Amino acid sequence: MSRTDDPDDGRAGELPPDEAERDAGADAADDPAGGEYATVASREEKVDARSIVTGDARYTADYAGTVPDLAEAAVLRSAVAHGVVTEIDTSRAAEMDGVYAVITPDSPSVPDRPYTSAGQSYPEPSPWDLHVLRRRVRYVGDPIAAVAAEDTATARAAVRRIDVTYEEFDAVFSPEAAMADGAPRLHDADEVENVQPGADYERNVEARVAGEIGDVDAAFEAAAARPDRTVVETEWETPHQSHCVPEPHTTIARRDEDDRYHLVTSTQVPWHVRRQLAHLFDVPVRDVRVTKPRIGAGFGGKQSMVIEPIALALALAADRPVKLEATRTEEFHAMRLRRPSRVTVRSVVTDEGDLEALDVSVVTNSGAYGPHGMTASGAVGKKPLPLYTHTPNVRLEATAVHTNLPVAGAMRGYGAPQGHFAIEGHMDEVARELGLDPIEFRSRNLIGEGDLDVASKILDPGEGHGRRIRSCGLDECIDRGKDAIGWNDVDQPEEDHLHRACGVALAMQGSGIPGDELGAAHIRMNEDGSFVLQTGAVDIGPGADTAMAQIAAEVLGARPADIVVQPSDTDVSPFDYGAYASSTTYVTGQAVKKAAEDAREQLFGVAARLLDEPADALTARGGAVRSERTGESVSLEAIGYESIYGDDVRAQVMGQASHSTDESPPPFGAQFVDVTVDERTGEFEIHDLVFAVDCGVAINPDLAAGQVTGAMHMSYELAVGGGLSFDDEGAPEVCGFRDYGMPRTDDQPPLTPILVETHEPTGPFGAKSVAEVPTNAVPPALSNAIRRAVGVRVSDLPITPEKVNAALDTQ
């Protein structure tokens, strides 16, 4: 349990003098042009847009044709949910023509040490409880053996000829059953390394974390004796969700001519994969190279090292390069999923509408293994609670539990969608209990600019002081969202059985993990005035490369098209923690800005000689460096040639920088849903989805709007989609897009993104993140809208007409 002793009560106030000075300095440094940006905040074309739509963009699998002697692979996975492999016979597979290698847990090339697949910083806040191949199996889909062959068809045929005998154990599929007395135990504590806080493997608890601000029990005891206090308790449940990435997990692994391990792989975390493979295969980090080509979306699913160890073990066994590509079926049950959750929320509120206490209990289903278990479970509460950070008494308890179902991991929002469904649904119930307008009630308790957010530190041990909110456009998000959805102008249908209403839910996230990230950048100037930018940032589809080019171009006075952004390669690029936690634009973008400023200082030195002007009189803009005093200018191209081929001092312009920070400014958003519900059947029609977002300065407004619409679609799918299901034996019943029921284009209601302009003083040119926050709030906004329309509450996802109808029947 942790408690903050910060004397600040969290209310708005002036920034401390040192922070105010720093902010003023940041503003001045951000805007060298004196008021307008040249390339930042402009609608530049995505650098890879044309290659993607023409099919020229190359993904991992497209490199297969460039690798001689490449083998292709398939994996044999457990057919039972819980048990141990007592016998495995690979002889029929090994003798097949075209088979190069068959590996099992006993093969020499297969490491026998535990690890975690979670692509997190070192030391990973996840238990090391996985092995590359497993004799003890814990879910239908656990990898047991793998085959490398001349082609995929042969590899898959060989897998089918591997004979496996199991001793089956009893299985558990819900956290409640897993924690019950006498439940079968999934893990032995002495076989797990890096055990996480609160773990209790006797009860299948992977981790348990808790924290408190104020005195929650005292607040509830006091409320019981006061008629002007109301206590509200609600419970919420969310299911598995698949990332549905267009490009499956794919890896090409080989031992290169220098006897190093080289993997080309679709990953969001190349540097974490390099470190984890070095640990797993017991080789120095320098002997592992990870190259990330273009990624066909990640959404957090590729923040885990899932297939890379199998591909590498096969490559070593077969003594040739191996390509392993997950099937679509494997994507739906053997990669990673959003973790199901059950959230209980209790609150104390005054008659005037002031929140006095919030008590949140979270239980999540980790599945068979523990990557991201503790951190994602904690995020279920930590992400939404700061919206109401003025609440003086707050408690959060989060428990991650193992079951014999597929493995949960990271997914866009990282626990926040589950938490916002619970908190924002609860807030509507509180407002309804008090007879208050849901927006007015929220506004009375909302976080704002200048506030100290202490709730985000609730799970941190020690003397946490929270984060200062330096930019917040939440009020404007609400106002513009209300106007766009027509909050006050909803016309009721003529038919008496149809009822129309709008629902709202608020959302926030972060911009990276405070104090736990690093971005680095290197930029060098070519003789023609163009630049090559290297970062470890991983563009997984939304346009990070374009944003980095715009940031560098803004500093250097160049065009974004003159910035060549190279993909991540651990042998070539500077270090980066990877694409997760909404960090790329905020953390890596600041590193790019610093590196470009370093390069600009050098090119100003060359320009000063050419113009015979002092460097501090120069500015860079429009492809040239100009003297503000005389108006004379010299082109970047001339500077490039002079720096490399000149008669005087020859030195290539090269800038570099790293950036880490304790800051993580939250983006904010307001989600609105307009719905009509048929009280006779429970069927509902959504007319519009509106999300207004404060992401600071949008480096590229079109790309930011694209992120909002994409995230809203994912959030809508969580709200109403078919989701994943399993039979009584734990076998997956959903193995393809058709069964999964992801809304198609003609199923999707209109999506309206609204960008609310603020300026985050700690971000590059005022930017903060936008990638995840729009993922958080369609489920609660839809549930709230239905509640307002027909008076019934659906508190477990997905929201279906059948559930609405059942609730109407019990009214």
Secondary structure, 3 states (H helix, E strand, C coil): CCCCCCCCCCCCCCCCHHHHHHHHHHHHHHCCCCCCCCCCCCCCCCCCHHHHHHCCCCEHHHHHHHCCCCEEEEEEECCCCCEEEEEEECHHHHCCCCEEEEECCCCCCCCCCCECCECCCCCCCCCECECCCCCEECCCCCEEEEEEECCHHHHHHHHHCCEEEEEECCCCCCHHHHHCCCCCCCCCHHHCECCCCCCEHHHCEEEEEEEEECCHHHHHHHHHCCCCEEEEEEEEEECCEECCCCCCCEEEEEECCCCCEEEEECCCCHHHHHHHHHHHHCCCHHHEEEECCECCCCCCCCCECCCHHHHHHHHHHHCCCEEEECCHHHHHHCCCEECCEEEEEEEEEECCCCEEEEEEEEEEEEECCCCCHHHHHHHHHHCCHHHHCCCCEEEEEEEEEECCCCCECCCCCCCHHHHHHHHHHHHHHHHHHHCCCHHHHHHHHCCCCCCEECHHHCCCCCCCCCEECCCCCHHHHHHHHHHHHCCCCCCCCCCCCEEEEEEEEEEECCCCCCCCCCEEEEEEECCCCCEEEEECCCCCCCCHHHHHHHHHHHHHCCCHHHEEEECCECCCCCCECCCCCCCHHHHHHHHHHHHHHHHHHHHHHHHHHHHCCCHHHEEEECCEEEECCCCCEEEHHHHHHHHHHCCCCCCCCEEEEEECCCCCCCCEEEEEEEEEEECCCCCEEEEEEEEEEECECCCCHHHHHHHHHHHHHHHHHHHHCCCCCECCCCCECCCCHHHHCCCCHHHCCCEEEEEECCCCCCCHHHECCCCCHHHCCHHHHHHHHHHHHHCCCCCECCCCHHHHHHHHHCC
